[in-house]
Amino acid sequence: MLTKDSTFEINVSKTSSIDQVDFDNIAFGKVFSDHVFVMDYVDGEWKRGSIEPFGPMSLSPSTMALHYGQAIFEGMKAYRQEDGSVSMFRPGANITRFNRSAKRICMPEVPEDVFMQALVELVSLDEAWVPDDPQSSLYIRPFLFATDSHVGVRPSFSYKFMIFTCPVGQYYNKPVRVKVETNFTRAARGGTGAAKAAGNYAAALLPTKLAQDEGYDQLLWTDAKSHKNIEECGTMNAAFVVDGKLLVPSTSDTVLAGITRDSALTLATDLGIDVESRVISVQELEEAAEKGLLQEAFGLGTAATVSVICTIGFAEFDYDLPVIADWIIAPQIKSALDSVRLGTGEDKHGWNIPV
């Protein structure tokens, strides 16, 4: 069925696989909704986008993104509201960050109004895929990659922008064990650490696997120059509660400016929590642990939301955080985030965008 009652041409899928999905047991990132948004950049301009049935696509073996890494992505979510409607959480912030990443990787920016309309129409079309469970959501993945068929190091002249969605449960279903990484580096000054570039994640795979072989789930990345300062936690921003104060590493060109991080800090301030965003050294964190002042540690990210850390592996010892039942700040932040995203509380910052 073809419909043009929208900004884009919409080719509705003739069949749906939604009846095959067990929404009570959704594996993260393995089940995909019925449709995908597609828009091409050719001859210096964006062409009209379309919504198509989700499925395989054809690429030349010489597609430049496969050889030179011109690829970026974003992650955001839509939630079922208390009244049964659906809202996206802070998509405007993700669009801004997406275009910032595009600029850093020498790619064309996507017009913000077109991007937003594509999100609204795609999520509206696949609204039935948004889970009812408040611990689940519809994950939204916009991405952009170079499509020139060419071998030679230069920016591509053509690009493809796409968005697909997938219903997801919790990214981590248990508290995680993390190791302070002082050998490998996630990002260096002047590099692409502040962009959501695909290559950043590839570079993290080996050190993460090595840590997992040692019994950890993720890494606490440190700065490339000295390995003395905490930067991120795996694919999330890091947060710590030391002696009742919420400490979060400040963002830079090596630390991704997380939307969940920003939301959490804003809500923490609203709640009257003492917050500091600054450089946090490994030594400071280790000394706090030795003195019993490190009370909570957690990751903040779109996929993981507020992900509890139960153990931190320092060079000389593993520090087990206090029992989660005694935590105060992380539960407050998660509750505040949930109340906004699920429409059960006041959205005083205007973060939810109804679809």
Secondary structure as GFF3:
##gff-version 3
##sequence-region A 1 355
A	DSSP	beta_strand	2	3	.	.	.	ID=ss1
A	DSSP	beta_strand	9	11	.	.	.	ID=ss2
A	DSSP	three_ten_helix	18	20	.	.	.	ID=ss3
A	DSSP	beta_strand	35	42	.	.	.	ID=ss4
A	DSSP	beta_strand	45	46	.	.	.	ID=ss5
A	DSSP	beta_strand	50	53	.	.	.	ID=ss6
A	DSSP	alpha_helix	64	68	.	.	.	ID=ss7
A	DSSP	beta_strand	71	73	.	.	.	ID=ss8
A	DSSP	beta_strand	76	80	.	.	.	ID=ss9
A	DSSP	beta_strand	86	89	.	.	.	ID=ss10
A	DSSP	alpha_helix	91	104	.	.	.	ID=ss11
A	DSSP	alpha_helix	112	125	.	.	.	ID=ss12
A	DSSP	three_ten_helix	127	129	.	.	.	ID=ss13
A	DSSP	beta_strand	137	146	.	.	.	ID=ss14
A	DSSP	beta_strand	159	168	.	.	.	ID=ss15
A	DSSP	beta_strand	176	180	.	.	.	ID=ss16
A	DSSP	alpha_helix	198	213	.	.	.	ID=ss17
A	DSSP	beta_strand	218	222	.	.	.	ID=ss18
A	DSSP	beta_strand	230	233	.	.	.	ID=ss19
A	DSSP	beta_strand	236	242	.	.	.	ID=ss20
A	DSSP	beta_strand	245	249	.	.	.	ID=ss21
A	DSSP	alpha_helix	259	270	.	.	.	ID=ss22
A	DSSP	beta_strand	275	278	.	.	.	ID=ss23
A	DSSP	alpha_helix	282	290	.	.	.	ID=ss24
A	DSSP	beta_strand	294	301	.	.	.	ID=ss25
A	DSSP	beta_strand	305	313	.	.	.	ID=ss26
A	DSSP	beta_strand	318	320	.	.	.	ID=ss27
A	DSSP	three_ten_helix	324	326	.	.	.	ID=ss28
A	DSSP	alpha_helix	329	341	.	.	.	ID=ss29
A	DSSP	beta_strand	352	354	.	.	.	ID=ss30
###
